[in-house]
Amino acid sequence: MLDDGDGGSWTDSYNGMSSDNIKGLVLALSSSFFIGASFIVKKKGLKKAGQSGVRAGFGGYSYLYEPLWWVGMIAMIIGEIANFAAYAFAPAILVTPLGALSIIISATLAHIILNERLHIFGILGCVLCVVGSTTIVLHAPQEREIVSVTEVWDLATEPAFLLYAALVIAAVFILIIHFTPQYGQTHVMVYIGICSLIGSLSVMSVKALGIALKLTFSGTNQLFYPQTWAFTMVVLTCVITQMNYLNKALDTFNTAVVSPIYYVMFTSLTILASVIMFKDWDRQSPTQIVTEMCGFVTILSGTFLLHKTKDMADGSPTLPVRLPKHIEDDGFTLEGVPLRSLEPMRST
């Protein structure tokens, strides 16, 4: 039953994960742990600070004097650095979906430390995220061998990716100029669309910059290439734009709505951009590609289930799409366990 038709077994076609993919996987998992834990630690710090000063949800900054909040902030920074490094070693199709694991860490620690009961369907959501992540990890493409940042630049300037980048930029300008003034405050897809589109370009630039730094630390200096600094400028521009509109989305709409929609759009567009630029799927069989997509859909299902059942744990009905600012508790929404991409923006 395991024969492939030529007398061999399925293991003959599976060479295991490369050392770079393993490094990227370990860094991505570490990032999920630190970022997931940072949310809980910072929330504890915010609650403690709110007992002696003006709460963050009401414009106070007393949490800046609370050591516990800074512990959480440092944990978040470590997690983001690990996430940045992971892109230098592994394909985006492996690293990006694993961001959902930070939700599991946050939900579990919230259940243990904050006494926020995890509903049975929330546990099922966690299991689905783990199963989907495992599926992607086992079938992720190998990272392509790159010896210079100029190679990444050549990939980024190929017609297919230039067309994708042009369409993304055009769509972002249309959303900002035409749709944001009229629909930004009433339609969640406007702000999230801008964040997700720009986010796909930022991840590609972060990966390029990460590769340049990895090669530099390995002894092949890439800092003399203008392409390295071009990617750096793209990263700064994209991240600032992404943060701006993500904060607008979080400030305007319920996090329980923003988080899953943003995760789906951001991850989907990032995978698409990576497939176009780095041609991840060219080195895989159709079976591996379909399996990866099934793993991704499984993660999406678990993510939505976690967010949709968060209110059920407290016996309260689902909150409306739009919430006023004063509904927030200590600067964090009542139902929210944010995704990796949301957490650093939420803390600013």
N, C-alpha and C positions, 0 to 999 in steps of 0.2 A: 504493500500500500504506500510505502514511502519512496518507492523507486520513481525516478523521473523519466523513465522510458529508455534510458541509455545505460541502465545497470547501476547508476549512481543513486545516491539518496539526496534529499533536500539539503542536507548539511554540506554537500559538496559545493553548492552555489552560495552558501552563506559563510563568509570569511570572518564573521565577528566584527565588533566595533574597532575602528582604528584608535590609536593612542590619543590622537587629537580629539576625536569624538568623545572618548571617555573623559578627558580633561574638561571638555565643554559641558558634558553631562554633570560631572561632579560640581563644577562651578555653578551651573544652573540650579541644581538641587540645593546647594549651599545658599544661593541667592534667595530661593523660595523660603528657606527656613528663617534666614535673618529678617527678610522683609515681612513675612507673616508674623514672626514674633515681635517685630518692632511696633506693629500696629497695637498689639495688646499692651506692651510696656508703655508706649506713649499715652494710650488711653488711661492707664492707671495713673500715670504722672499728671495728666490733665485733670482727672478727678481729684487727686490729692491737692493739686494747686488751686482748684476751684473752691476748696474748703476754706482757704485763707485769703483769697483774692477774687478779682473779677474773672469769671469763667471765660474761656476762649470763645465760646458761642455767642457771648455778648460783647466781644471786642477787647477782652482783657488779654494781657501778656504776662500774667504772673507765672505761667508755666515755664517761662524762660529761666526762672530761678529754682526750678524743681529738678534735682539731679536725676530722678527717675525718667523724666521726659527726655533728658539728654542721652541717657542710656539707650532709650528707644530710637532716638535720632541717629546715634552712632551705629546702631545695629542696622538701620535702614540704609545708611551710607555704605556700610560694608556690603550689604546685599546688592546695592546698585553697582558697586565696583565689580563684584563677582559676576553680575549679569552682563556688564560691559565686557569683561574678560572672556566670558563664555562664547560670545559672538566671534571672538578671534580664533577660536579653536573648532567650533562646531557649526553646521549649517543653521540658518535661521529657522528652517522647518523643524529642527530638533529643539532649539532653545526657546523660541517664542511660545509655543503651546504649553511648555512646562511652567509658565507663569501662573497657570491655574492652581498649581500645587500650593502656592502661598495662601490661597483661600482656605485650603484644608488645614494648614498650620494655624491660621487665624481662628477658624471655626473651632478647632479642637482646643486651643489654648483659651479661647473665650469661654468654652464650656467648663474647663477645669479651673481657670483663674478668676474669671469674671462671673461665674455661675450663670452664664447665658445658656439655657437649655438647648441642646441640639436635637431637632426633631428627627424622627426615624427616617423621613424622606431626605433630610439633610445628610444623614449618614449614608444613605443610598447615593446621594449626589457625590459625596467624597469618594465612595467606592468607584463610581463611574469615572471620576477624574483620574484616579489611580490606574484603572484598567486602560483608559484611553492613552494616558501618558506612557504606560509600559508598552503599549502597542506601537506608538510612534518611536520610542527609543529603540525597540528591537528591529525596526524596519527603516530607520532614518538613513539617508544617503551618506556616504563617506565624504568628508570635507576634501575639496579639491586642493591639490598641491599648488601653492602660490609662493613665488620666490621674490617678488618685488611688488611694491604698491602700484607701479606702472601697469602691471597685469590687471589689477583691479580697475584701474582707470580705463584700460582698454575694454573691459567688460561693461563698464558703466557708460561708455560712449558708443556702444554698438547700437545700430538702428532700432532694434526691438526695445531696448530699455530706454533709449532716448524718447521713443514714441510714448512709452508708459509714463515717463517722467513729465513729458509735455502735457499729456492728458490729465495727470494728477494736478499739475500746477494750474492748468486752465480751469479744471473743476473747482479747485480751491478758490481761485479768484472770483468765479461766478457765485460760489456760495457766500463769500465774504461781501462782495459788492452788491449782489442782487437779493439774495435770500436772507442774509443775517439781519438787516434792518427791519424787514417785514415779519420774518418767521422765527428769528433766533430765540425769542422769549416764549414761544408757544410750541415749537416743534423740536423735539430732542435730536432728531436726525441731522439738523443743520450744524450744530456745534460738534457733534460726534463725528459727522462726516468729514469736517475739516481736520479734526484731530487724527482720525484714522488714516486719511489720505497722506497727510504730512508725516504721520508716524511711520508709514511704510518706507518713505524716503529716508527718514532719520535712522531707521534700523540698518538700512543698506550702507549709509555713511558711517554709522557707528562700527559696523562690521569692517569696513574698509580701513577706518582709523585704528581699530583694534589689531588688524593684521599688520599694519605698518608699525605699530608699537611692539608687537610680538617679534617681528623680524629685527627691529632695532635692538631690543633686549637680547636677541640671539646673536648679535654681533654684526648684522647687516644694517647699517644705518640708513633709515628711510626718511630722516628729517631734512635731508638736503633736497629731496624731490618736491617740486611745487605742488604735485598732486596730493601729497600728505596734508598740506595746509589748505588746499582747496576743499578736501573732504572735511577738515576741521571747521571751516567756515560754514559748510552745508549743515554739519551737525548742530552748530550753535544756532543758526537761523531756524532750522526745523524744530529743534527742541524748545526754543523760546516761543515760537508760534504755537506749537502743540500744547505747551503749558498754559499759555494764555487762554486758548479756547476750551481746554479741558477744565480749567478753573471756572470759566463761564458756565459750562455745562453742569458742573457740580454745584455751583452757586444757585442755579436756576431750577434744576430738576432733582427728583428723588434719586439718591445713589443706587437704590435697588433697581431702577430703570436704566440709569447711565452705565453701571458696571457691566452687566452681561452684554448689552448692545455694543458697547465700546470694545469689549474683549472679542466678540465675534468679528466686528468689522476690522479692528486693528490687526488681529491675528491672521484673518483671511487675506487682507491686502498685503501684509508682510510676507506671507508665504508666496503669494502671487508674484510680488516684486523679486523675491529670492529665486523663484523658479525662472523668471525671465532673465535676471542679471547673471546669476551664478549657474544657471542651467542644472539645478539639482536633480531634476527628474530624468535628464539625459543619461545618467549613470545608474538608472533603476529599471526594473522590469515592471510591466503593467500591474502584476500582482502586488508588488511592493507599494506602488503608488496608491492603488485602491485600498490596501490595508492601512496605509498612513491616513488616508482620508476618513476611513471608518474610525480610526483612533481619534482623529480630530473631532468628528461629529459626536463621539462618545464623551469627550471632554466638554464640548459645548452643552450636551444634555445635562451632565453633572453640574456644570456651572449655573445653568438656568434653574435647575432643581434646588441648588443650595440657596440661591437668592429668592426664589419664589416661596420657599418654605421657611425662610428666616422668621417671618412674622407669625407663622403658625406655632412656632415654639413658645411664643408668649401668649398665644390664644387671641391675638389681635388680628383684625382684618388687614388685607393688603392696603398699603398706603397709596394715596393718589400719585399720579405722575409728577405733579408739581407741588413742592412744599415750600412754605416760607422759611426764612432763615431761622426764626426763633424756635422752630420745631427741633433743631439740632441739639444734641446733648453733649456739652463740653467740646464743641467744635467738630463732632462726628455725628453723622446721621444715626438714628436709633437702630435701623435695621442693617447698617452697612458693614460688611467685611470686604474691603476693597480689593481689587485686583492689583497685581504687581505694578502695572502701569499707572494706576490711579494713586497709589499710596504716596509717592514722593510729592505729587502735585497737591494732594489733599493737605499735606502738613505745612505748606507754605502759607 
